[in-house]
Amino acid sequence: MSYYKLFYLFFLVSYINLNAQLRTFEMDMAPEDAEPSYDYILATIVEDDKYTFMAKTDCDQNTTLCVAFCQISKVGKLLNFKKYKIGNSFYTRKNNLLKNSDGTYLVAANINESFYDRVPVLMKLDKNLDTIWTKSYRVKNELIDDVRGIGILNNGDIVLGIYGFNDKFGDIGVIRTDSLGNLKWAKNTGLRSKYYSVALQNMHLLTNGNILVSFSTVVYDNTQGNTDGNNFAILDSMGKLLVDHRITKNLNTAPYITPLTDTTYFYACQTDTFLNGNLGNQIHGIINFKGEKLHEYAFPSPELRQISGITRSSTGDLYLFDLKDDWKNSTRAYWFTKHDSTGRLMWEKTYLERSRMFLNMAGFLDLDVDTDGSLLLSGAIRDTMQFHGLNKQNAFIMRSDKDGCYYRDSCDNIFFLTGIKDNNIISNAQIFIYPNPVIDNLIVYLNNEDLQDRRYQIKCFDQNGKIVLTSEISGRKTNIDVNLLVAGMYFYQINDRFKNIQYGKFIKL
């Protein structure tokens, strides 16, 4: 445990009391002396007294992959941490973690021995994240078998959704085992025979025992027009194809789908990158088992909204999440939405990624709903620490209230993600920013004499994350002219040349 750290991530500060904020945590799962690692949380489970996470991480200095599991209390106390490596390299995907009714966990993952040698693995862990049993399934040596979904049938059998492909073709397979992980059968769905190639995105089991899968398709012969696109299919419990329907054609990303009932499904995907001369945008809606669209909505803005999954709460609400890219302003933001059970958009929330590293891998990768209605979002964020000139990517966890707000008594549509740990932060009781709202002069007041022998700088950002004002802070009291700023809300950041020490926001009248 000495090689691993769990520490709080403080990433949003406003003029309100710090105690009014909801907790956010950051975890570095790689060895401290490893090369720049790329940790990220792939799955989240909210439990009565704790949160359980599954993450990808680097095992050692050679950056071979491991699957990590972590449990923390709801106030951020580390309860348990385990890391597993099988074979040469061991990794997993989203949608591959389940909790059983007895408190144990089922995990689907892959041994990655080489590019053309991937083997599906099924693990059962006890309440303490220790292994009960591990099974592997080398069912088709000529295929790269990648697990992308797990479910449990009413009789206890386990079903794995498999994205299998070789150097030319992709296909969807299904593995079925008994409750102890013993293989019953493995088969391809035959969908590849209808298309040049297919790529599985996610899988769900319906209450009637059927299997719902979403996937993208590639058609080799486009003499009749481009028929590439996104599909969903329904298989019976033995893997036999029952229905296959196109959601939308000319799309370049596979759709996510989740069942509302056994016959209606909520989907989300992106349009083609240059469709209608605009950047790719996200669409979502409801479709039935006949392929008839009951509802569909496309965001009107040209920003590219990526999607990492769909979460459906116990009350029927739906959530989408990942990243939003504003290519015009070179801004990347963390992003999530809430929809009612009919698919209607209720709200959209955006969190700006302060490192502004546009091509990083960070984002919201999972979302779960706590018992009190608050939202637990997880994924990755760039660390402020650098190794060999590169920023590490750390797994992080953020909790918002039920309305997607980081603050309990204040909610805006745009916030900042910073990567700052809270032991670096100087409280608002020691550095005052006033008046707020402000008309002409913003005052920075150092309320602690110990702070006055240090040099500070304040940066102000608009709601797109663009720097609009920079000023030096000197002495106990500094006046900053804000007359040139247009009316609206702004964010500020104060640093002492070495680290960021305070964040907040103000209103310009």
Sequence and secondary structure as in RCSB ss.txt:
>XXXX:A:sequence
MSYYKLFYLFFLVSYINLNAQLRTFEMDMAPEDAEPSYDYILATIVEDDKYTFMAKTDCDQNTTLCVAFCQISKV
GKLLNFKKYKIGNSFYTRKNNLLKNSDGTYLVAANINESFYDRVPVLMKLDKNLDTIWTKSYRVKNELIDDVRGI
GILNNGDIVLGIYGFNDKFGDIGVIRTDSLGNLKWAKNTGLRSKYYSVALQNMHLLTNGNILVSFSTVVYDNTQG
NTDGNNFAILDSMGKLLVDHRITKNLNTAPYITPLTDTTYFYACQTDTFLNGNLGNQIHGIINFKGEKLHEYAFP
SPELRQISGITRSSTGDLYLFDLKDDWKNSTRAYWFTKHDSTGRLMWEKTYLERSRMFLNMAGFLDLDVDTDGSL
LLSGAIRDTMQFHGLNKQNAFIMRSDKDGCYYRDSCDNIFFLTGIKDNNIISNAQIFIYPNPVIDNLIVYLNNED
LQDRRYQIKCFDQNGKIVLTSEISGRKTNIDVNLLVAGMYFYQINDRFKNIQYGKFIKL
>XXXX:A:secstr
 TT EEEE B    SS GGGB  EEEEE S TTSSS B EEEEEEE SSEEEEEEEEE STT  EEEEEEEEETT
S EEEEEEE  SS EE  TT EEE TTS EEEEEEEEEETTEEEEEEEEE TTS EEEEEE    TTSEEEEEEE
EE TTS EEEEEEEE SS EEEEEEEE TT  EEEEEE SGGGTSSEEEEEEEEE TTS EEEEEEEE S  TT 
   EEEEEEE TTS EEEEEEEEES SS  EEEESSSSEEEEEEE  TTGGGS   EEEEEEETTS EEEEEE S
SSSEE   EEEE TTS EEEEEEEEETTTTEEEEEEEEE TT  EEEEEEEEETT  TT   EEEEEEE TTS E
EEEEEEEEEEEETTEEEEEEEEEEE TTS SBSS   SEEEE  B GGG   TTTEEEE SSBSSEEEEEE  GG
GTTS EEEEEE TTS EEEEEEE SSEEEEE TTS SEEEEEEEE SSSEEEEEEEEE 
